[in-house]
């Protein structure tokens, strides 16, 4: 059976990527990172969502990206924005997806997996450079020269199935695949029970997605 | 002043790369990883060597690559080889250099550095795929699409100044630049005092390097 490593944050996008990988016939191994982000509710969600959506194993990796700083997501002294920013926002974590995909690549090699799935999106993507198609293409090229498996001729493919989808498309596809989105956490500052702020960029993209999909928003919000 | 992040393991190669970066006029920020390797002596060495060789700051990052397994360097149940292997050896750590360079890239972006130095070598390289020129070229291409700095037109260069040098060349160059190699640890299984086994691949490449360079080997060995 073909195998994939799936990056799973506990948010709406990555669990949809997991369900799509399963539908494509992959045996899925999910990977989540404790990287110094503001809250842990999304990590708890990731673990539950992994099992609920058919992954065969789930792994956490600790890596302290707050040690290098430079982002409102890992540095409590930088305020989160509540207005949409045209430029790349302060929630950008330097090289985050590069680091996450690199570790996924290592695990994929150990598992003899042929694929990595990542839920990045270039439509409603908040302006992050490492969510663009040219980034995914460059990482795939790197992956195929970086490993023993690659040198031995085993091709690695990086799948970003949400790349061209709107948030509404993603929600409709995931709903069709049976995902319970009330379990997912997208908010940058969810409370310890996993309830969302309703104000940050990530909350606002998500709210608009449910509205445009014509579906009820199941998110639990802080009152 | 131009800035560089320099990957520093505590071994002979990476400290030579640091000295070469300094000679090229870079202000150097050194980065070391506690990644579940067999011993910590090389991390202690990295910290001392950083200051002795003119870096302005040194940072440790913890990342537990033993969680993904697949290498004799991070999995104590896999024996270290004492014979040279033609194939890629069991000391290969899946995607290690990809992970290390990714984190260096994040720090470089925070520092507004234009360069990353890494002491990889394709001559006496033990057969690791992520020590080849095509790997470095692919990572540089990735680096320039992965970050906010890259999107904004700031070019990042990955320097691998040891790539085409033999171990003897490296030792001669580092000696010219004033490095005290008795402080460096290359051994895969050094003891807690940093004394080398003299038997592993890494020790044997190093011994041969000093011999071919016509210099006395200052390494402290386990009796």
Interface residues (C-beta under 8 A of the other chain):
Chain A: X59 X61 X62 X63 X64 X65 X67 X68 X69 X70 X88 X92 X93 X94 X95 X96 X97 X98 X99 X101 X102 X103 X105 X106 X107 X109 X110 X129 X130 X132 X134 X135 X138 X139 X141 X142 X143 X145 X146 X147 X148 X150 X151
Chain B: X59 X61 X62 X63 X64 X65 X67 X68 X69 X70 X88 X92 X93 X94 X95 X96 X97 X98 X99 X101 X102 X103 X105 X106 X107 X109 X110 X129 X130 X132 X134 X135 X138 X139 X141 X142 X143 X145 X146 X147 X148 X150 X151
